[in-house]
Amino acid sequence: MNTRKYVTLAVILNISLLSAQFWLSSRRATDGDTLSVMEQELSAVGMENYRLKSDIYTLSSTQSVLQSAAALNFVPAKTSYLTPLPVAQAHSTANTGQP
């Protein structure tokens, strides 16, 4: 009778451990699938970033900016220089003591 209890207990323990092993194996497989999907997404995002950087470099080139400006009818800026009046010049040199 005592041996029968031990055999039953051993069978129940083995079935429990086997069930736990199957459960852990399926969890590992699911985690592996999730990791694989995440790695694929990371690779896709990396390729998209590379393409976007290439587009930025192309669009920010001098030639591209000049073409865009011409298409928008922009004109080159004209530089104007301001010269002080002769009276203001005489006044500023008188205060500094320099000729």
C-alpha positions as CSV (number, residue, x, y, z in Angstrom):
1,M,0.0,0.0,0.0
2,N,2.8,2.4,0.9
3,T,4.6,1.7,-2.4
4,R,1.4,2.4,-4.3
5,K,1.3,5.9,-2.8
6,Y,4.9,6.5,-3.8
7,V,4.2,5.4,-7.4
8,T,1.1,7.6,-7.6
9,L,3.1,10.5,-6.2
10,A,5.9,9.9,-8.6
11,V,3.6,9.7,-11.6
12,I,1.8,12.9,-10.6
13,L,5.2,14.6,-10.1
14,N,6.4,13.5,-13.5
15,I,3.3,14.6,-15.2
16,S,3.5,18.0,-13.5
17,L,7.2,18.4,-14.4
18,L,6.5,17.3,-18.0
19,S,3.6,19.9,-18.3
20,A,5.9,22.6,-16.9
21,Q,8.6,21.7,-19.4
22,F,6.1,21.9,-22.3
23,W,4.8,25.2,-21.1
24,L,8.3,26.7,-20.8
25,S,9.2,25.4,-24.2
26,S,6.2,27.0,-25.8
27,R,7.0,30.3,-24.0
28,R,10.5,30.2,-25.3
29,A,9.3,29.6,-28.8
30,T,6.8,32.4,-28.6
31,D,9.6,34.7,-27.2
32,G,11.8,33.7,-30.1
33,D,9.2,34.5,-32.7
34,T,8.6,37.9,-31.0
35,L,12.3,38.6,-31.0
36,S,12.6,37.6,-34.7
37,V,9.7,40.0,-35.6
38,M,11.3,42.8,-33.6
39,E,14.7,42.2,-35.4
40,Q,13.0,42.4,-38.8
41,E,11.3,45.6,-37.8
42,L,14.6,47.1,-36.5
43,S,16.2,46.2,-39.8
44,A,13.3,47.8,-41.8
45,V,13.6,51.0,-39.7
46,G,17.3,51.1,-40.2
47,M,16.9,50.9,-44.0
48,E,14.2,53.6,-43.9
49,N,16.5,55.8,-41.8
50,Y,19.3,55.3,-44.4
51,R,17.0,56.2,-47.2
52,L,15.7,59.3,-45.4
53,K,19.3,60.5,-44.7
54,S,20.1,60.0,-48.4
55,D,17.0,62.1,-49.3
56,I,18.0,64.8,-46.9
57,Y,21.5,65.0,-48.3
58,T,20.2,65.1,-51.9
59,L,17.6,67.8,-51.2
60,S,20.0,69.9,-49.1
61,S,22.7,70.0,-51.8
62,T,23.5,73.4,-53.3
63,Q,22.2,72.4,-56.7
64,S,18.9,71.3,-55.4
65,V,18.4,74.4,-53.3
66,L,19.3,76.6,-56.3
67,Q,16.7,74.8,-58.4
68,S,14.0,75.1,-55.8
69,A,14.7,78.8,-55.3
70,A,14.5,79.3,-59.1
71,A,11.3,77.4,-59.3
72,L,9.8,79.7,-56.6
73,N,11.1,82.8,-58.5
74,F,13.5,83.8,-55.7
75,V,16.2,86.3,-56.7
76,P,19.7,86.6,-55.3
77,A,20.0,89.1,-52.4
78,K,21.6,92.4,-53.1
79,T,24.0,93.6,-50.5
80,S,23.7,97.3,-49.6
81,Y,26.3,99.1,-47.6
82,L,25.5,102.0,-45.4
83,T,28.0,104.8,-45.1
84,P,27.8,107.3,-42.3
85,L,27.2,111.0,-43.1
86,P,30.4,113.2,-43.1
87,V,29.1,115.1,-40.1
88,A,28.7,111.9,-38.1
89,Q,32.2,110.8,-39.1
90,A,33.7,114.1,-38.0
91,H,31.9,113.9,-34.7
92,S,33.1,110.3,-33.9
93,T,36.8,111.1,-34.7
94,A,36.6,114.3,-32.6
95,N,35.5,112.3,-29.5
96,T,38.3,109.7,-29.9
97,G,41.0,112.2,-30.5
98,Q,42.2,110.4,-33.6
99,P,42.5,112.1,-37.0
